[in-house]
Amino acid sequence: MTAPITRELLSAYVDDALGETEIARIEQALRDSDVIRQQLTLMLRDRDRGEHSVGAIWRRNRLSCPSRQQVGSFLLGVLEDDAHDYIQFHMQTIGCAYCLANLADLQAQHQAGADDQAKQRRKRLFQSSAGLLPADKKKK
């Protein structure tokens, strides 16, 4: 038996805070049920008006999400154990799409920076050793 689709579940769906299985289940229910579509419409209308519950403010301001700087420190492995464990839990267990996108972006930037550094290092080495290479001897 599957759990009913609640307002909180619809809210998590809109926030992209669910796994693929739950997303598929909600999308199917939205296709099949006028009642669920109406619930979603009402929830979105309430959000547009500015819901002011503690939970809404918490979600809207992403108070449980680490900063981009903290995600970068997590990527580099320089956080204290407690902070590292929290961010790992937040991303792997909770699966926060916002923070996972931040992590993927930082990983791409880190990799691009490493590739640029390697190219610059090879160029400097080549330029510093160019005078040491033997000159071509022309045949006469």
C-alpha positions in Angstrom: 0.0 0.0 0.0 1.4 3.4 -1.0 1.3 6.4 1.3 -1.2 9.1 0.4 0.1 12.2 -1.4 0.0 14.9 1.2 0.6 18.7 0.9 4.1 18.2 2.4 4.9 15.6 -0.3 3.7 17.9 -3.0 5.8 20.7 -1.5 8.9 18.4 -1.6 8.0 17.6 -5.2 7.9 21.2 -6.2 11.2 21.8 -4.3 12.8 18.9 -6.2 13.6 17.2 -2.9 12.4 13.7 -3.6 13.9 10.6 -5.1 13.1 9.4 -8.6 10.6 6.8 -7.5 8.6 9.4 -5.5 8.7 11.9 -8.3 7.4 9.4 -10.7 4.6 8.4 -8.3 3.5 12.0 -7.8 3.6 12.8 -11.5 1.4 9.7 -12.2 -1.0 10.8 -9.5 -1.1 14.3 -10.9 -2.0 12.9 -14.3 -4.7 10.7 -12.9 -6.3 12.8 -10.2 -8.2 16.1 -10.4 -8.1 16.3 -6.6 -4.3 16.1 -6.4 -3.9 18.7 -9.2 -6.2 21.0 -7.2 -4.1 20.4 -4.1 -1.0 21.3 -6.0 -2.6 24.5 -7.4 -3.7 25.6 -4.0 -0.3 24.9 -2.5 1.4 26.9 -5.2 -1.1 29.8 -4.7 -0.3 29.8 -1.0 3.4 29.9 -1.7 3.0 32.8 -4.1 1.1 34.7 -1.4 4.0 34.1 0.9 3.5 31.3 3.4 4.9 32.3 6.7 5.1 29.1 8.8 8.4 28.2 10.4 8.8 25.3 8.0 8.1 27.4 4.9 10.7 30.0 6.0 13.2 27.3 6.8 12.7 25.7 3.4 12.6 29.0 1.5 15.9 30.2 3.0 17.5 26.8 2.9 18.6 27.1 6.5 19.8 23.5 6.7 21.9 23.8 3.5 25.6 24.4 3.8 27.1 27.5 2.1 28.8 27.2 -1.2 32.1 27.8 0.6 31.4 25.0 3.0 30.5 22.7 0.0 33.9 23.7 -1.5 35.7 22.9 1.7 33.9 19.5 1.8 35.1 18.8 -1.8 38.7 19.6 -0.8 38.4 17.5 2.4 39.4 20.3 4.8 36.4 20.4 7.1 36.3 19.2 10.7 34.8 15.8 11.1 31.4 17.0 12.4 30.9 19.5 9.6 32.1 16.9 7.0 29.7 14.3 8.4 26.8 16.7 8.4 27.4 17.8 4.8 27.8 14.2 3.7 24.6 13.3 5.4 22.8 16.3 3.9 23.9 15.4 0.4 23.9 11.6 0.4 21.1 10.7 2.7 18.8 13.8 2.3 19.8 14.2 -1.3 19.4 18.0 -1.4 19.2 18.8 -5.1 20.4 22.3 -4.5 23.6 21.3 -2.7 24.3 18.4 -5.1 24.1 20.9 -7.9 26.5 23.2 -6.1 28.9 20.2 -5.5 28.8 19.2 -9.2 29.5 22.8 -10.3 32.4 23.1 -7.9 33.8 19.7 -9.0 33.6 20.8 -12.7 35.4 24.1 -11.8 38.0 22.2 -9.8 38.7 19.8 -12.7 38.9 22.6 -15.2 41.3 24.5 -13.0 43.5 21.4 -12.6 43.5 20.9 -16.4 44.5 24.5 -17.0 47.3 24.3 -14.4 48.7 21.1 -16.1 48.7 22.9 -19.5 50.4 25.9 -18.1 53.0 23.7 -16.3 53.8 21.8 -19.6 54.1 25.1 -21.5 56.5 26.5 -18.9 58.6 23.3 -19.0 58.8 23.4 -22.8 59.7 27.1 -22.9 62.4 26.6 -20.2 64.0 23.7 -22.1 63.6 25.0 -25.7 67.1 26.4 -25.7 68.5 23.0 -24.6 67.0 21.1 -27.5 69.5 20.3 -30.3 69.2 22.4 -33.4 68.3 20.5 -36.6 71.3 19.9 -38.7 70.6 20.7 -42.3 72.0 18.4 -44.9 73.9 20.0 -47.7 
